[in-house]
Amino acid sequence: MAAVSIRNLAKRYDDNEVMRDINLDIDDGEFVVFVGPSGCGKSTLLRMIAGLEDISDGDLNIGERRMNDVPASKRGIAMVFQSYALYPHMSLYDNMAFGLKIAGKSKAEIDSAVQHAARILHIDHLLDRKPRALSGGQRQRVAIGRAITRQPSVFLFDEPLSNLDAALRVKMRLEFSKLHDDLKTTMIYVTHDQIEAMTLADKIVVLSEGRIEQVGTPQQLYHHPANRFVAGFIGSPKMNFIDGSVAAVSSEGVLLQLPGGGTQLARVDGSGLIVGQAVTLGVRPEHLHVTEQTPMLSASFSALELLGDFSYLYAAGATSEEPLISRVPDTVHPQAGSVLGFAADAARCHLFLQDGRALPRMTDVPAAAHSAGATH
């Protein structure tokens, strides 16, 4: 096993800088997930760690060794790609053994490594089959097994579940968690799916436009996003954003004036704010509720998404181009076009400045571990 340390890493293609100021520490045995929208640089960063992309500036260390100029084959890593990349004419056993044969391992060493990996992944009864006889999930297990046999210091996974159907992705997420518990090896996992990130990671790295926005545990990013981008990316459905202005600042938090004349208290540290200053209120759908009492704002009911014992209610108002989303009990069934009032718990509200920065919340949830520009 090995820790990974990244300092001031940058990647350029000619004059186009696609990654910049990447500073990150990954502890020995930690499961870290890189997450962000398409084109944010997460796969490029993974490939730089793997040695498949050159490093333009900065330092990459795995363990105590600087890896910038070390070939991929000498870095002690194993990578699992989105495509399974299995040899179709070989059995599962031979697919998993191939790398060890190339490395000149003995027959006994190869057999021990393959059988061990197959048992961990519950495919030991399939070793004589060819890839075409397997399901997508089984093929992905073979690709992972091939990585395990190399006994790497660091595992790298590049969107390994994106080719699987929804039900199988859920099952494989559980298997990835168990695999990490069994192997206790450093794992770096890339995905665009923030649900995968939240359920798998010890630590999440949120990237956008080639830079790190925030690093922290899933709970830290959920409860204390560093900025509006992270707040909108982490959580499904996404956070509601409502533009308003500061009405008052006190030891209780910030009182907001919202469109339509309503007000809402946000339990955040408003030091430095002035009355009348433009800010944005953020409330997650699970923390926004329908009320018949004095609401912070009103909006017209437009749709209901039924999901079993709860629903997501969508309401359109003049406050934003995006609809308001509220998680409600399955017993709520408003009439089409009816006007509903909404309120939120002050302790669950987020507040963002016009440059996107989040103000600290007055709660007992641990503060965010890292924001852009600082090492973790």
C-alpha positions in Angstrom: 0.0 0.0 0.0 1.1 3.6 -0.5 0.0 7.2 0.1 -0.3 9.6 -2.9 0.9 13.2 -2.7 0.3 15.8 -5.4 1.8 19.2 -5.3 1.1 22.1 -7.7 0.3 19.7 -10.5 -0.5 21.2 -13.9 -1.3 19.8 -17.4 -1.0 21.7 -20.6 -1.5 20.8 -24.3 0.6 23.4 -26.1 -0.7 26.7 -24.7 -4.0 25.3 -23.4 -3.8 24.7 -19.6 -6.4 22.0 -18.7 -5.3 21.3 -15.1 -3.9 23.8 -12.7 -2.8 24.1 -9.1 -3.8 20.6 -8.1 -2.8 19.9 -4.5 -4.0 16.7 -2.8 -3.0 14.2 -0.2 -4.4 10.7 -0.4 -3.7 8.6 2.7 -2.4 5.0 2.7 -5.4 2.7 2.3 -7.9 5.5 1.6 -10.8 5.2 -0.9 -10.8 8.5 -2.7 -13.3 9.5 -5.5 -12.8 12.1 -8.1 -16.1 13.5 -9.2 -17.3 16.4 -11.4 -19.1 17.1 -14.7 -17.8 16.0 -18.1 -14.7 17.8 -19.1 -13.7 18.8 -15.5 -10.4 17.0 -15.7 -11.0 14.0 -13.4 -9.9 11.3 -15.9 -6.9 13.4 -17.0 -5.8 13.7 -13.3 -6.2 9.9 -12.9 -4.2 9.3 -16.1 -1.4 11.6 -14.8 -1.2 9.5 -11.7 -1.2 6.3 -13.8 1.6 7.6 -16.0 -0.6 7.6 -19.1 -0.4 11.5 -19.4 2.8 13.5 -18.9 2.9 16.0 -16.1 3.6 19.6 -17.3 4.4 21.1 -13.8 4.4 20.0 -10.2 5.2 16.8 -8.3 3.5 13.4 -8.0 4.7 11.1 -5.2 3.5 7.6 -4.6 4.9 6.4 -1.2 8.3 8.1 -0.8 9.1 8.1 -4.5 8.7 11.0 -7.0 6.9 9.5 -10.0 6.9 12.3 -12.6 9.3 10.5 -15.0 8.7 6.9 -13.9 7.1 4.7 -16.6 3.5 3.5 -15.9 4.7 -0.1 -15.6 7.1 0.8 -12.8 4.7 2.9 -10.6 3.2 0.0 -8.7 -0.4 0.8 -9.8 -3.1 -1.1 -11.5 -5.9 0.5 -13.5 -9.4 -0.6 -14.4 -11.0 1.2 -17.3 -14.6 1.9 -18.3 -14.3 -0.7 -21.0 -13.4 -4.1 -19.7 -10.6 -4.6 -22.2 -10.6 -8.4 -21.9 -9.0 -10.7 -24.4 -12.0 -12.4 -26.1 -10.2 -15.6 -27.1 -8.8 -16.3 -23.6 -10.6 -17.9 -20.6 -11.1 -15.8 -17.5 -8.2 -17.6 -15.9 -5.9 -16.7 -18.7 -7.2 -13.1 -18.8 -6.3 -12.7 -15.1 -3.0 -14.5 -15.5 -1.7 -12.7 -18.6 0.0 -9.8 -16.9 1.8 -12.1 -14.4 3.0 -14.4 -17.3 4.4 -11.3 -19.1 6.2 -10.4 -15.8 7.8 -13.8 -15.7 6.1 -15.1 -12.6 6.2 -18.9 -11.9 3.2 -21.1 -12.6 2.6 -21.6 -8.9 2.7 -17.9 -8.2 0.3 -17.2 -11.0 -2.2 -19.8 -10.0 -2.1 -18.7 -6.4 -2.7 -15.0 -7.4 -5.5 -15.8 -9.8 -7.4 -18.2 -7.5 -7.1 -15.7 -4.6 -8.5 -12.8 -6.7 -11.3 -15.0 -8.1 -12.4 -16.0 -4.6 -12.5 -12.4 -3.5 -14.7 -11.5 -6.5 -16.8 -14.7 -6.4 -15.9 -15.7 -9.9 -13.8 -18.8 -9.0 -16.5 -21.0 -10.6 -16.2 -19.2 -13.9 -12.5 -19.3 -14.6 -12.8 -21.7 -17.6 -15.3 -19.5 -19.4 -14.7 -17.0 -22.2 -15.7 -13.3 -21.8 -18.6 -13.7 -24.3 -20.3 -16.1 -21.9 -20.4 -13.6 -19.0 -22.7 -10.7 -18.0 -21.4 -7.2 -17.8 -21.0 -7.3 -14.1 -19.0 -10.6 -14.3 -16.7 -9.1 -17.0 -16.0 -6.1 -14.8 -15.1 -8.4 -12.0 -12.6 -10.1 -14.3 -11.1 -6.8 -15.1 -10.8 -6.0 -11.4 -9.4 -9.5 -10.8 -6.7 -8.9 -13.3 -5.7 -5.7 -11.4 -5.8 -7.5 -8.0 -3.4 -10.2 -9.2 -0.7 -7.6 -9.7 -0.8 -6.7 -6.0 -0.5 -3.0 -6.7 0.2 -0.2 -4.2 -2.6 1.8 -5.7 -5.7 0.9 -7.6 -7.1 3.3 -10.2 -10.7 3.0 -11.5 -11.9 5.1 -14.4 -15.7 5.1 -14.4 -15.8 1.3 -14.1 -19.6 1.0 -13.6 -20.8 3.4 -16.4 -21.5 0.5 -18.8 -23.7 -1.4 -16.4 -27.5 -1.0 -15.9 -28.9 0.8 -12.9 -29.6 -2.3 -10.8 -26.2 -3.8 -11.4 -24.5 -0.5 -10.6 -26.1 -0.5 -7.2 -24.9 -4.1 -6.6 -21.4 -3.4 -7.8 -21.1 -0.3 -5.6 -21.6 -2.6 -2.6 -19.0 -5.0 -4.0 -16.5 -2.2 -4.4 -16.9 -1.2 -0.8 -16.4 -4.8 0.3 -13.4 -5.1 -2.0 -11.8 -2.1 -0.3 -12.5 -3.5 3.1 -10.9 -6.8 2.1 -7.8 -5.5 0.4 -7.2 -2.3 2.4 -5.3 -0.9 -0.5 -5.3 2.8 -1.6 -8.0 3.2 -4.3 -8.7 6.2 -6.5 -12.0 6.1 -8.3 -13.3 8.4 -11.1 -17.0 8.9 -11.7 -19.4 11.6 -13.0 -22.1 10.1 -10.7 -22.2 11.9 -7.4 -24.3 9.1 -5.9 -21.4 6.7 -6.5 -19.1 9.2 -4.9 -21.3 9.7 -1.8 -21.8 6.0 -1.2 -18.2 4.8 -1.9 -15.7 7.4 -0.8 -13.8 8.0 2.4 -12.9 11.3 0.8 -14.4 13.0 -2.3 -12.5 15.4 -4.6 -14.8 17.7 -6.5 -13.3 19.1 -9.7 -14.5 21.8 -12.1 -12.7 23.2 -15.2 -9.4 21.7 -14.3 -9.2 22.7 -10.7 -10.1 21.3 -7.3 -13.2 23.0 -5.8 -13.3 21.1 -2.5 -12.1 18.0 -0.8 -13.8 16.3 2.2 -15.9 13.4 3.4 -19.3 12.9 1.8 -21.0 14.4 4.9 -18.7 17.4 4.9 -19.4 18.2 1.3 -23.2 17.6 1.8 -23.5 19.7 4.9 -20.8 22.3 4.3 -20.2 22.9 0.6 -17.4 25.4 0.0 -19.2 27.2 -2.8 -22.3 27.2 -5.0 -20.8 24.8 -7.5 -20.2 22.1 -5.0 -23.6 22.7 -3.3 -25.3 22.3 -6.7 -23.3 19.2 -7.7 -23.5 17.2 -4.5 -27.0 16.0 -3.7 -29.8 14.6 -5.9 -32.1 16.3 -6.8 -29.9 19.4 -6.8 -30.1 22.2 -4.2 -32.7 24.9 -4.7 -31.1 28.4 -5.2 -33.2 31.5 -4.5 -31.8 35.0 -5.1 -32.5 37.5 -2.3 -30.9 40.3 -0.2 -29.7 40.8 3.4 -32.5 42.3 5.6 -30.7 42.0 8.9 -27.6 40.4 10.5 -27.6 39.2 14.1 -26.2 36.6 16.4 -29.0 34.3 15.3 -27.8 34.5 11.6 -28.8 36.4 8.5 -32.4 37.4 7.8 -33.1 37.4 4.1 -35.6 39.4 2.0 -36.9 37.1 -0.8 -38.9 37.8 -3.9 -42.6 38.2 -3.2 -42.0 39.9 0.1 -41.3 36.9 2.3 -38.3 36.5 4.7 -36.2 33.6 5.8 -33.6 33.3 8.6 -30.4 31.4 7.7 -28.3 30.2 10.5 -25.0 31.3 9.0 -22.2 33.6 10.1 -23.0 36.9 8.4 -20.0 38.8 9.6 -19.1 41.4 7.0 -22.5 41.4 5.3 -24.4 44.7 4.9 -28.1 45.3 4.7 -29.3 45.2 1.1 -26.4 43.1 -0.1 -27.4 40.6 -2.8 -26.9 36.9 -1.8 -28.3 33.5 -2.8 -30.2 31.2 -0.4 -29.6 27.5 -0.9 -32.0 24.9 0.4 -31.9 21.2 -0.4 -35.2 19.6 -1.6 -35.3 17.4 1.6 -35.1 20.5 3.7 -37.8 22.6 1.8 -41.3 21.9 3.0 -44.8 23.0 2.0 -46.5 25.1 4.6 -49.9 26.8 5.1 -48.4 29.2 7.6 -46.4 32.3 6.8 -44.2 31.1 3.9 -40.8 32.4 2.9 -42.1 32.4 -0.7 -44.9 31.0 -2.9 -44.9 29.1 -6.2 -47.4 27.3 -8.5 -47.5 23.5 -8.3 -46.4 22.0 -11.7 -45.5 18.4 -11.3 -45.2 15.5 -8.8 -42.6 12.7 -9.1 -43.9 9.7 -7.2 -41.1 7.5 -5.7 -42.9 5.2 -3.3 -43.2 6.5 0.2 -42.2 10.0 -0.8 -42.5 12.3 -3.8 -40.6 15.2 -5.3 -42.8 18.2 -5.8 -42.0 20.7 -8.5 -43.3 24.3 -8.4 -42.7 27.2 -10.8 -42.4 30.7 -9.5 -41.0 34.1 -10.6 -37.9 33.6 -8.4 -35.9 31.5 -10.8 -35.9 29.9 -14.2 -35.4 26.5 -12.4 -38.4 25.0 -10.6 -38.4 24.7 -6.8 -38.1 21.1 -5.7 -39.4 19.8 -2.4 -39.4 16.3 -1.0 -42.9 15.6 0.4 -44.8 12.6 1.8 -46.6 10.4 -0.7 -49.9 11.7 0.7 -49.4 15.1 -0.7 -51.3 15.6 -4.0 -51.8 19.3 -4.9 -54.2 20.5 -7.6 -52.7 21.5 -10.9 -51.7 25.2 -10.8 -52.4 25.6 -7.1 -50.2 28.1 -5.3 -48.2 26.6 -2.5 -46.2 28.2 0.3 -42.7 27.0 1.2 -40.6 27.3 4.3 -37.2 25.9 5.5 -35.5 25.2 8.8 -33.0 28.1 9.4 -30.4 25.6 10.5 -30.6 23.8 7.2 -30.2 26.9 5.0 -27.0 27.7 3.0 -26.0 31.2 2.0 -23.8 32.1 -1.0 -22.1 35.4 -1.9 -22.3 36.7 -5.5 -18.9 35.2 -6.3 -20.2 31.7 -5.3 -18.5 31.4 -1.9 -20.5 29.8 0.9 -20.8 31.5 4.3 -20.1 29.2 7.3 -23.2 27.6 8.8 -23.9 27.7 12.6 -24.3 24.0 13.1 -22.5 21.2 14.8 -21.8 19.3 11.5 -18.0 19.2 11.0 -16.7 22.0 8.7 -15.5 21.4 5.2 -12.1 19.8 5.1 -10.7 21.6 2.1 -11.5 24.2 -0.4 -9.7 25.2 -3.6 -6.2 26.5 -3.1 -5.3 24.6 0.1 -3.9 21.2 0.7 -5.7 18.6 2.7 
